[in-house]
Amino acid sequence: MNLTVRYIARIVVEAQTPLAVGSGEKGLNTDRLVVKDANGLPYIPGTSLTGVLRHNVEEDWVKNVFGYGGEDGEGSRLIVSSGFLIGDDGVTVMEGLRKVDIENVYFSYFNRLPERDHVRINHRGVADVEGRGKFDEELVHKGTRFMFEIKLLADESCDDWKIWKKLIYTIDSPLYRIGAGTRKGFGSLKIIPELSYWKKWDLTIKDDLLDFIHNPGSLNGNTKNWNQLDPAEFQVDEIDSKGWVDYSVLLKATDFFSFSAGYGDHDADRIPKTESFFDWSSGKPILTKSANVLIPATSIKGALSHRTAFYYNQLKQNYIQSNRSDISTKLDFDKIVNDLIERFSLNEIEFSADSSEWNDLEEAIENIGMEDVDEWNRFRHKLDLEIDDLTNKSLPVAESNYAVQQLFGYAKSTGNENGGQRGRVIIEDVYISADRVEEKVFNHTFIDRFTGGTRDGALFQEKVIYPKEPVQISIWVERNALIDDTVKTAFQKALEDLKNGRLALGGSTTKGHGVFQSIEN
């Protein structure tokens, strides 16, 4: 190839949802920490950006653009830098070693990042204690902005312009997600056009070559003569959304709901989960002072997952009765008797009952324990295996359920010989502005089941939320996950339960909280 053309774009992206690009390390109070640069500020590694781009381009472009190994291998024609934080002035990129003023209000927000608590729920609807279901993770605020550079070494005579358009448009797609938790709403980025620029150089042209040579490599370099990057101008025919089905719903709460923060405040012992994010409407980053009420995507995902498993089992007629059977292992008493006759040669006795030999034989038989009988040991072994099998045999739920595997993924340890699979359902977090909700504090008492009266010291308060307006829940499902008609039907039935108020969300659902009804768009 004649790689004489250079495409370069410096892109500012804003996190549309929290980011969870992990460092692989644990903190004193957090199980998962986000990756930070030398300045102690969160950043996006270039490998994270490149890996997702590689996954989203056409398969026949992968080797051509990203290179491949082997004796005849080639290096990548695409070079992607890491994404560095945009400073408090909305322009400066915090790349390289810098003196960060930790007293600055903006930078102080990154000393203590928001956290999300997670609890894995088992098939009984309670915390999965045995599976270590409780953990938390650190996140980067929604609204945080980063800049990175993407460069393509191109051939003017090839289809590289189409590839370049595809790469840019992919980054702006709502389905382009980086880091962990992408299937529970994290990692969505959006290009900010007024701060993003791109340019093309043809190195066979002298002026272009000289301009390219003097092009500053810094992300803070001058882009005065560059083109403003508008993602709409880079739209291609083969967009990602064609491989996905939009199941988004508009829901109206019929009453209160509670997605607990896990702690209380001066009003109540339990309060709703809230989270602040950066607002750039003024051109500067301002963290919302009144925290927004949060409906976590994980809560929606967990409820839909379990209800989908229920309907799949129903459609496949996987019932508890069909998974049980009677004990088939039997004890063969005749074999025990025959073994004893053979062991002591009872058919060949030639001494009388009043002899010393008879007394020795009688004593030996009396001292035999059941553990000395081979047939008994065989029976106990087979019986234990059968009881264990029957005890552990249950309906296929969670990651053992085929519909859950196809839609929500499964870990490698619970998968088949092909290993694990990531989820193919993307659900967004829902943020509700504090001025658009009503709060209510309920007083609760713990009843002593022996006396029927209130237990001393058992009064507690619970703060719940009622939204004044409908909430939009964005749900995308990969089309390939719906090939199986039974899986598709099970998921759609679960979604209908959510829309019709039969599937409650959040906590205290047995008290009537968390019921929603669909509103047609």
C-alpha positions as CSV (number, residue, x, y, z in Angstrom):
1,M,0.0,0.0,0.0
2,N,1.1,3.6,-0.7
3,L,0.4,5.2,2.7
4,T,0.9,8.8,1.7
5,V,-2.2,10.3,3.3
6,R,-2.7,11.2,7.0
7,Y,-6.0,11.6,8.7
8,I,-5.9,13.1,12.2
9,A,-8.7,14.0,14.5
10,R,-8.5,15.5,18.0
11,I,-11.8,14.6,19.6
12,V,-13.3,15.9,22.8
13,V,-15.8,13.4,24.2
14,E,-18.2,13.8,27.1
15,A,-19.3,10.9,29.3
16,Q,-23.0,10.4,28.8
17,T,-23.0,7.9,31.6
18,P,-20.5,7.1,34.4
19,L,-17.3,5.5,33.3
20,A,-15.7,2.4,34.9
21,V,-12.3,2.0,33.2
22,G,-10.7,-0.1,35.9
23,S,-7.1,-0.1,37.1
24,G,-7.3,-3.7,38.3
25,E,-6.6,-2.6,41.8
26,K,-8.6,-2.5,45.1
27,G,-8.8,0.4,47.5
28,L,-9.3,0.4,51.3
29,N,-13.0,1.1,50.9
30,T,-13.7,0.1,47.3
31,D,-13.4,-3.2,45.4
32,R,-12.6,-1.7,42.0
33,L,-10.7,1.6,41.4
34,V,-10.7,3.5,38.1
35,V,-7.4,4.0,36.3
36,K,-5.6,7.3,36.9
37,D,-2.7,9.1,35.2
38,A,0.5,10.4,36.7
39,N,-1.3,13.5,37.9
40,G,-3.8,11.4,39.9
41,L,-6.6,12.3,37.5
42,P,-8.8,9.7,35.7
43,Y,-8.0,9.1,32.1
44,I,-9.0,6.7,29.3
45,P,-6.2,4.4,28.1
46,G,-5.7,4.3,24.4
47,T,-6.0,0.5,24.5
48,S,-9.6,0.8,25.7
49,L,-10.5,3.2,22.9
50,T,-8.8,1.1,20.3
51,G,-10.2,-2.2,21.4
52,V,-13.8,-1.1,21.1
53,L,-13.1,0.5,17.7
54,R,-11.6,-2.8,16.5
55,H,-14.6,-4.7,17.6
56,N,-17.0,-2.4,15.8
57,V,-15.5,-2.1,12.4
58,E,-16.2,-4.6,9.6
59,E,-14.5,-7.9,10.0
60,D,-12.6,-7.6,6.6
61,W,-11.2,-4.3,7.8
62,V,-9.7,-5.5,11.0
63,K,-6.4,-6.9,9.6
64,N,-6.2,-4.1,7.1
65,V,-6.5,-1.3,9.7
66,F,-5.4,-2.8,13.0
67,G,-2.7,-5.1,11.7
68,Y,-2.0,-8.7,12.6
69,G,0.9,-10.9,13.9
70,G,2.9,-13.7,12.4
71,E,5.9,-13.9,10.1
72,D,4.1,-11.9,7.4
73,G,2.3,-9.7,10.0
74,E,1.8,-5.9,9.6
75,G,1.6,-3.2,12.2
76,S,-1.6,-1.1,12.8
77,R,-2.3,1.8,10.5
78,L,-4.5,3.3,13.2
79,I,-2.8,5.2,16.1
80,V,-5.0,6.2,19.1
81,S,-3.7,8.2,22.0
82,S,-5.0,8.0,25.5
83,G,-7.9,10.3,26.5
84,F,-6.9,13.0,29.0
85,L,-9.1,15.1,31.3
86,I,-10.2,18.5,30.1
87,G,-9.3,21.2,32.7
88,D,-11.6,23.5,34.6
89,D,-11.4,26.2,31.8
90,G,-13.1,23.8,29.4
91,V,-10.2,23.9,26.9
92,T,-6.8,22.8,28.4
93,V,-6.0,19.1,28.2
94,M,-4.3,17.7,31.3
95,E,-1.7,15.7,29.4
96,G,1.8,15.0,30.6
97,L,3.1,15.9,34.1
98,R,1.3,18.9,35.5
99,K,1.1,20.7,38.8
100,V,-2.5,20.0,39.7
101,D,-4.0,22.4,42.3
102,I,-5.8,20.0,44.6
103,E,-7.5,23.0,46.3
104,N,-9.2,23.8,43.0
105,V,-12.9,23.0,43.4
106,Y,-13.0,21.2,40.0
107,F,-10.0,18.9,40.6
108,S,-11.0,18.2,44.2
109,Y,-14.0,16.3,42.8
110,F,-11.6,13.7,41.4
111,N,-10.1,13.0,44.8
112,R,-13.3,11.3,45.9
113,L,-15.1,9.8,43.0
114,P,-18.7,8.4,43.1
115,E,-19.2,4.8,44.0
116,R,-21.8,2.2,43.1
117,D,-22.8,-0.6,45.4
118,H,-23.8,-3.9,43.7
119,V,-25.6,-6.9,45.1
120,R,-26.0,-10.0,43.0
121,I,-29.4,-11.5,43.6
122,N,-30.0,-15.2,43.5
123,H,-33.0,-17.1,42.1
124,R,-34.8,-16.6,45.5
125,G,-34.7,-12.9,45.1
126,V,-32.3,-12.3,47.9
127,A,-28.6,-11.4,48.1
128,D,-26.3,-14.1,46.8
129,V,-24.1,-14.5,49.9
130,E,-22.5,-17.7,48.9
131,G,-21.5,-16.2,45.5
132,R,-20.0,-13.2,47.2
133,G,-22.6,-11.0,45.6
134,K,-21.8,-7.8,47.4
135,F,-19.2,-5.5,45.9
136,D,-18.7,-1.8,45.0
137,E,-16.8,0.1,42.3
138,E,-15.5,3.5,41.7
139,L,-16.8,5.6,38.8
140,V,-15.9,8.7,36.9
141,H,-18.7,11.3,36.9
142,K,-21.2,11.5,34.1
143,G,-20.4,14.7,32.2
144,T,-16.6,14.4,32.5
145,R,-14.8,15.4,29.3
146,F,-11.7,14.0,27.8
147,M,-9.6,14.6,24.6
148,F,-7.8,12.1,22.6
149,E,-6.2,11.9,19.1
150,I,-6.9,9.4,16.4
151,K,-4.6,9.0,13.4
152,L,-5.0,6.9,10.3
153,L,-2.2,6.2,7.8
154,A,-4.2,6.0,4.6
155,D,-3.9,5.2,0.9
156,E,-5.6,7.7,-1.4
157,S,-6.4,5.0,-4.0
158,C,-8.1,2.6,-1.5
159,D,-11.3,2.8,0.4
160,D,-9.6,4.4,3.4
161,W,-11.9,7.5,3.4
162,K,-14.9,5.2,4.1
163,I,-12.9,3.5,6.9
164,W,-12.1,6.9,8.4
165,K,-15.7,8.0,8.3
166,K,-16.7,4.7,9.9
167,L,-14.2,5.2,12.8
168,I,-15.4,8.7,13.6
169,Y,-19.1,7.8,13.4
170,T,-18.6,4.8,15.6
171,I,-17.1,6.8,18.4
172,D,-20.2,9.0,18.5
173,S,-22.6,6.0,18.5
174,P,-24.6,5.4,21.7
175,L,-23.5,1.8,21.3
176,Y,-19.8,2.6,21.4
177,R,-19.0,2.0,25.1
178,I,-15.7,1.7,26.9
179,G,-14.5,0.2,30.2
180,A,-16.4,-2.2,32.5
181,G,-20.2,-2.4,33.0
182,T,-21.0,-1.4,29.5
183,R,-24.1,-3.7,29.6
184,K,-25.4,-2.0,32.7
185,G,-25.3,1.5,31.3
186,F,-21.7,2.6,31.8
187,G,-19.1,3.9,29.3
188,S,-21.1,5.8,26.8
189,L,-19.3,8.8,25.1
190,K,-20.5,11.6,22.9
191,I,-18.4,13.8,20.7
192,I,-18.5,17.6,21.4
193,P,-18.4,19.0,17.8
194,E,-17.5,22.6,18.7
195,L,-14.3,21.4,20.5
196,S,-13.3,18.6,18.1
197,Y,-11.3,19.0,14.9
198,W,-9.8,16.9,12.1
199,K,-7.6,17.4,9.1
200,K,-6.3,15.5,6.1
201,W,-2.7,15.7,4.7
202,D,-1.5,14.4,1.4
203,L,2.3,14.0,1.9
204,T,2.9,14.0,-1.9
205,I,2.0,17.7,-1.8
206,K,4.8,19.9,-0.6
207,D,2.6,22.3,1.4
208,D,0.8,19.5,3.1
209,L,4.1,17.8,3.9
210,L,5.6,20.9,5.5
211,D,2.4,21.6,7.4
212,F,2.3,18.0,8.7
213,I,5.9,18.2,9.8
214,H,5.3,21.3,11.8
215,N,2.0,19.9,13.3
216,P,2.4,20.0,17.1
217,G,2.1,16.6,18.6
218,S,0.5,17.9,21.8
219,L,-3.3,17.6,22.3
220,N,-3.1,21.3,23.3
221,G,-1.6,22.2,20.0
222,N,-3.1,24.8,17.6
223,T,-5.9,23.5,15.4
224,K,-6.8,26.8,13.9
225,N,-6.6,25.6,10.3
226,W,-8.4,22.3,11.0
227,N,-11.9,21.4,10.1
228,Q,-14.5,21.3,12.8
229,L,-15.6,17.7,13.4
230,D,-19.4,17.2,13.1
231,P,-20.3,13.5,13.5
232,A,-23.3,13.9,11.3
233,E,-21.1,14.5,8.3
234,F,-19.3,11.2,8.9
235,Q,-22.4,9.0,8.8
236,V,-22.0,5.8,6.8
237,D,-24.6,3.3,5.5
238,E,-23.4,0.4,7.7
239,I,-24.2,1.9,11.1
240,D,-24.1,-0.1,14.3
241,S,-27.7,0.4,15.2
242,K,-28.8,-1.9,12.4
243,G,-27.6,-4.8,14.5
244,W,-29.7,-3.8,17.5
245,V,-33.3,-3.7,18.4
246,D,-34.6,-0.7,20.4
247,Y,-36.9,-1.8,23.3
248,S,-36.9,1.5,25.1
249,V,-40.0,2.3,27.2
250,L,-41.6,5.4,28.7
251,L,-42.9,4.6,32.2
252,K,-45.0,6.4,34.7
253,A,-44.7,5.5,38.4
254,T,-48.0,4.5,39.9
255,D,-46.8,5.3,43.4
256,F,-43.5,5.6,45.3
257,F,-40.3,3.8,44.5
258,S,-37.1,3.2,46.4
259,F,-33.6,2.5,45.0
260,S,-31.7,2.7,48.3
261,A,-28.4,4.4,48.8
262,G,-27.5,2.0,51.6
263,Y,-27.3,4.7,54.3
264,G,-29.4,7.5,55.8
265,D,-29.5,11.2,56.4
266,H,-31.0,13.6,59.0
267,D,-34.5,12.7,57.9
268,A,-34.5,9.0,57.5
269,D,-32.4,5.8,58.0
270,R,-32.8,4.8,54.4
271,I,-32.6,7.3,51.6
272,P,-32.8,7.0,47.8
273,K,-29.7,6.7,45.7
274,T,-28.6,10.0,44.2
275,E,-25.7,11.0,42.1
276,S,-24.3,14.3,40.8
277,F,-22.8,15.0,37.4
278,F,-21.0,17.7,35.5
279,D,-23.1,20.3,33.6
280,W,-21.2,22.2,30.8
281,S,-24.1,24.5,29.8
282,S,-22.1,27.5,31.0
283,G,-19.0,26.4,29.1
284,K,-17.3,25.4,32.4
285,P,-17.7,22.2,34.4
286,I,-20.2,22.7,37.3
287,L,-21.1,19.7,39.4
288,T,-24.9,19.7,40.0
289,K,-25.4,20.8,43.6
290,S,-28.8,19.1,44.1
291,A,-28.0,15.5,43.5
292,N,-30.1,13.7,41.0
293,V,-32.2,10.7,41.9
294,L,-30.8,7.6,40.3
295,I,-32.5,4.5,38.9
296,P,-29.6,2.2,38.3
297,A,-29.5,0.2,35.1
298,T,-28.4,-2.8,37.2
299,S,-31.7,-2.8,39.1
300,I,-33.6,-2.9,35.8
301,K,-31.3,-5.4,34.3
302,G,-31.6,-7.8,37.3
303,A,-35.4,-7.7,37.4
304,L,-35.7,-8.3,33.6
305,S,-33.1,-11.1,33.8
306,H,-34.9,-13.1,36.5
307,R,-38.3,-12.6,34.9
308,T,-37.0,-13.7,31.5
309,A,-35.6,-16.9,33.1
310,F,-39.1,-17.5,34.6
311,Y,-40.8,-17.2,31.3
312,Y,-38.2,-19.2,29.4
313,N,-38.7,-22.1,31.9
314,Q,-42.4,-21.8,31.5
315,L,-42.3,-21.9,27.7
316,K,-39.9,-24.9,27.8
317,Q,-42.0,-26.6,30.6
318,N,-39.0,-26.7,32.9
319,Y,-40.9,-27.3,36.2
320,I,-39.7,-28.4,39.6
321,Q,-41.7,-31.6,39.4
322,S,-40.1,-32.5,36.0
323,N,-36.6,-32.1,37.6
324,R,-37.4,-34.6,40.5
325,S,-37.5,-38.3,40.7
326,D,-37.6,-41.1,43.3
327,I,-34.5,-42.7,44.8
328,S,-33.5,-45.6,42.6
329,T,-30.6,-46.9,44.6
330,K,-31.6,-50.1,46.5
331,L,-29.8,-52.2,49.1
332,D,-29.2,-55.8,48.0
333,F,-29.6,-57.8,51.3
334,D,-29.1,-61.2,49.5
335,K,-25.7,-59.9,48.3
336,I,-24.7,-58.9,51.9
337,V,-25.6,-62.4,53.1
338,N,-23.8,-64.1,50.3
339,D,-20.7,-61.9,50.9
340,L,-20.6,-62.9,54.6
341,I,-21.1,-66.6,53.8
342,E,-18.2,-66.4,51.3
343,R,-16.0,-64.4,53.6
344,F,-16.2,-66.8,56.5
345,S,-16.7,-70.0,54.4
346,L,-19.9,-70.8,56.3
347,N,-20.8,-73.5,53.7
348,E,-17.6,-75.4,54.6
349,I,-17.8,-75.5,58.4
350,E,-16.7,-78.9,59.8
351,F,-16.4,-78.1,63.5
352,S,-19.1,-78.4,66.1
353,A,-20.9,-75.6,68.0
354,D,-19.2,-76.4,71.3
355,S,-15.7,-76.1,69.8
356,S,-13.2,-73.2,70.2
357,E,-13.3,-72.6,66.5
358,W,-17.0,-72.0,66.7
359,N,-16.6,-69.5,69.4
360,D,-13.9,-67.6,67.4
361,L,-16.2,-67.5,64.3
362,E,-19.1,-66.2,66.4
363,E,-17.0,-63.5,67.9
364,A,-15.6,-62.5,64.5
365,I,-19.1,-62.2,63.0
366,E,-20.4,-60.2,66.0
367,N,-17.5,-57.7,65.6
368,I,-18.3,-56.9,62.0
369,G,-19.5,-53.4,61.4
370,M,-21.6,-52.2,58.4
371,E,-18.6,-50.3,57.1
372,D,-16.8,-53.6,56.7
373,V,-19.4,-54.8,54.3
374,D,-18.6,-54.0,50.7
375,E,-22.2,-54.1,49.5
376,W,-23.2,-51.6,52.2
377,N,-20.3,-49.2,51.2
378,R,-21.3,-49.4,47.6
379,F,-25.0,-48.7,48.5
380,R,-24.1,-45.7,50.6
381,H,-21.8,-44.2,47.9
382,K,-24.4,-44.5,45.2
383,L,-27.1,-43.2,47.5
384,D,-25.0,-40.1,48.5
385,L,-24.4,-39.3,44.8
386,E,-28.1,-39.6,44.0
387,I,-29.2,-37.5,46.9
388,D,-26.6,-34.8,46.1
389,D,-27.8,-34.8,42.5
390,L,-31.4,-34.4,43.5
391,T,-30.7,-31.8,46.1
392,N,-28.7,-29.6,43.7
393,K,-31.0,-30.1,40.8
394,S,-33.1,-27.1,40.4
395,L,-34.7,-25.0,37.7
396,P,-32.3,-23.4,35.3
397,V,-32.0,-19.9,36.6
398,A,-29.5,-17.1,36.5
399,E,-26.5,-18.0,34.3
400,S,-27.6,-21.6,34.0
401,N,-30.7,-20.4,32.1
402,Y,-30.3,-20.5,28.3
403,A,-32.3,-17.3,27.8
404,V,-30.2,-15.4,30.4
405,Q,-27.0,-16.7,28.8
406,Q,-28.1,-15.5,25.3
407,L,-29.3,-12.1,26.5
408,F,-27.4,-11.1,29.6
409,G,-24.2,-13.2,29.2
410,Y,-22.4,-15.6,31.5
411,A,-19.0,-16.1,33.1
412,K,-16.4,-18.4,31.6
413,S,-16.6,-20.7,34.6
414,T,-20.3,-21.3,34.0
415,G,-20.2,-21.4,30.2
416,N,-19.5,-24.2,27.8
417,E,-16.4,-25.1,26.0
418,N,-16.5,-21.8,24.1
419,G,-15.9,-19.9,27.3
420,G,-18.0,-17.0,28.6
421,Q,-20.0,-14.4,26.7
422,R,-20.7,-10.8,27.4
423,G,-24.3,-9.6,27.7
424,R,-26.1,-8.5,24.6
425,V,-28.6,-6.1,26.3
426,I,-27.7,-2.5,27.0
427,I,-29.7,-0.6,29.6
428,E,-29.2,3.0,30.6
429,D,-29.2,4.6,34.0
430,V,-32.0,7.0,34.6
431,Y,-31.4,10.4,36.3
432,I,-34.3,12.4,37.6
433,S,-33.7,16.0,38.6
434,A,-34.3,16.7,42.3
435,D,-36.8,19.4,41.4
436,R,-38.9,16.9,39.5
437,V,-39.6,14.5,42.3
438,E,-41.6,14.5,45.5
439,E,-40.2,12.9,48.7
440,K,-42.1,11.0,51.4
441,V,-40.8,9.6,54.7
442,F,-42.4,6.5,56.0
443,N,-42.1,5.5,59.7
444,H,-41.7,1.8,60.3
445,T,-41.7,-0.4,63.4
446,F,-40.4,-3.9,63.9
447,I,-43.1,-6.2,65.3
448,D,-42.1,-8.7,67.9
449,R,-43.6,-12.0,66.6
450,F,-44.0,-13.4,70.1
451,T,-45.8,-10.5,71.8
452,G,-47.3,-9.0,68.7
453,G,-46.1,-5.6,69.9
454,T,-43.4,-3.2,68.8
455,R,-39.9,-4.2,69.6
456,D,-38.0,-1.7,71.7
457,G,-35.6,0.4,69.6
458,A,-36.9,-0.9,66.3
459,L,-38.3,2.3,64.9
460,F,-36.8,3.4,61.6
461,Q,-37.6,5.8,58.7
462,E,-37.6,5.2,55.0
463,K,-37.5,8.0,52.4
464,V,-39.1,7.2,49.1
465,I,-39.5,9.1,45.8
466,Y,-42.4,9.9,43.5
467,P,-41.5,11.4,40.1
468,K,-43.7,14.1,38.8
469,E,-43.0,13.1,35.1
470,P,-42.6,9.8,33.2
471,V,-39.2,8.3,33.0
472,Q,-37.5,7.0,29.8
473,I,-35.7,3.7,30.1
474,S,-33.4,3.0,27.2
475,I,-33.0,-0.6,26.3
476,W,-31.1,-2.0,23.3
477,V,-30.9,-5.7,22.5
478,E,-28.4,-7.2,20.0
479,R,-30.4,-8.7,17.2
480,N,-28.4,-11.9,17.1
481,A,-29.5,-12.6,20.7
482,L,-33.1,-12.9,19.6
483,I,-32.6,-15.6,16.9
484,D,-34.2,-18.2,19.2
485,D,-37.9,-17.5,19.2
486,T,-38.4,-18.9,22.7
487,V,-35.7,-16.5,24.1
488,K,-37.2,-13.6,22.2
489,T,-40.7,-14.4,23.5
490,A,-39.5,-14.8,27.1
491,F,-37.8,-11.4,27.0
492,Q,-40.8,-9.7,25.4
493,K,-43.1,-11.2,28.0
494,A,-40.8,-10.0,30.8
495,L,-40.8,-6.5,29.2
496,E,-44.6,-6.6,29.1
497,D,-44.7,-7.3,32.8
498,L,-42.6,-4.2,33.4
499,K,-44.8,-2.1,31.2
500,N,-48.1,-3.4,32.8
501,G,-47.0,-3.0,36.4
502,R,-46.5,-6.7,37.1
503,L,-42.7,-6.4,37.5
504,A,-41.7,-4.0,40.2
505,L,-38.3,-2.3,40.4
506,G,-36.1,-1.4,43.3
507,G,-36.5,-2.1,46.9
508,S,-39.5,-2.7,49.2
509,T,-41.5,-4.1,46.3
510,T,-43.5,-6.2,48.8
511,K,-44.7,-2.9,50.3
512,G,-46.1,-1.8,46.9
513,H,-43.2,0.3,45.8
514,G,-41.6,0.3,42.4
515,V,-44.7,-0.3,40.2
516,F,-44.6,1.4,36.8
517,Q,-47.1,1.6,33.9
518,S,-46.2,2.2,30.3
519,I,-47.1,5.4,28.5
520,E,-47.2,5.1,24.7
521,N,-44.8,7.5,23.0
